[in-house]
Amino acid sequence: MPSNAPEWERYERDRNWLWGAVHELPAGVLWGATGATAAECAEMMAGLEEFASVCERLGLSEDHTAFIEGCRWHFEHYPHYLGRRRHFVDYATYVQDRKGSLTVQLPTAPRR
């Protein structure tokens, strides 16, 4: 087994976890089967930063930049939306008003 096997396991686990959080966009950011709270978005931001570090160590940063930045945008903005949701029709409208992307594309899993 390669010496960086734990890094690859972490990469795969975190990639799937992050994708689970954003795959229902533009409906909203998920935490499991329910909408994320502001505190959960902060926890996802911390996990995203670790995922970015793992990608860097594995040499995947360039291929995953759009995914990481897309997740970051939503994890930063969703708590703001939650605190002011009565002012918006829905999260999709909130995202469009702020020139955000309505989707985040999952990067292709690399061959190792």
N, C-alpha and C positions, 0 to 999 in steps of 0.2 A: 504494500500500500504506500502511495507517495507520502513524503514527509509533511506535505501541506494538506493532507486529507481532512483534518479538523476545520481548516479554513474553508474548504469546499463544502463541507457539511453545513457550516455556518452560513455560507453564501446561499446555498439552496434553501435552507430553512427561512432565512430572512427575506430572500427574494419572494418566496411564496407568501409569507406573512404580509409584506408590504403590498403585494399585488392584491391580496385579500382586502386590504384597507381601501384601495382605490378602484377596484374593478367595477363598482356600481356607479361611478361618476357618469353623469352629473347629478345623480340623486343625492349624493353626499359621501362623506368619509365614513367608513365602517370600522367598528371595533367588534370583531366577531360577527354575529348576526344582527347587531343593532348599530345605530348611529353612534359615532364617537363623541365623547365629551371633550371639553377643552383640556382637561387633565390628561385624557388618553391621547389627545393629539400631541401634547408635550412629550409623553412617553414614546410615541411613535417617532417624533423628531430625534430623540436620543437614539432610538434603534436605527433610524435612517443614517445618522452620522456614523454609527458603527458599521453599518452595511457599506457605506461609502469607503470607509477605511479598509474593510475586507476586500472590496473591489480593487482598491489601489494596490494592496499587497498581492493580489492575484493577477494584476496587470489588465484589469477589465474597466478601468475608469473611463476611458474614452467611449467605449461601447455602451456604458450605462449612464452617461451624463444626463441625457434627456429624461430618463426614468427617475433618477435621483432628484433632479431639479423639479420635475413635475410633482413628485410626491412632496417635496419640500414646500412648494407653492401652496398646495392644498392643506398640508398639515399646519402651515402658518395662518392661512386665511380662514379655514373652517371654524376655528374658535371665535374669530371676529364675527363671522356670519351667525353663529349660534347666539351670540350676545345681542344681536340686532335683527334677528330673523323676522320680527313683526314688520320691519321696514321693506322686506323683499318678498316677491311672489314665491320664489323658491331658490335653491342653491344655484341652479343653472343660470338664473337671471343675475344673481350676485356675481358669479364667475365672469359672465359675459360683460357686465358693467365694468369690471376691473381688468378686462382684456386677458383673462386667464384662459387656459386650455380646458375644454370640457371633458377631456379624456387624458389618461396617462397610458402610454404604450409600454407594454411589458417587453423588456429586452429579450432577445433570443438567448437561451441558455447556451453558454459556450461548451465546446467539446474540450475535454481534458485528457 
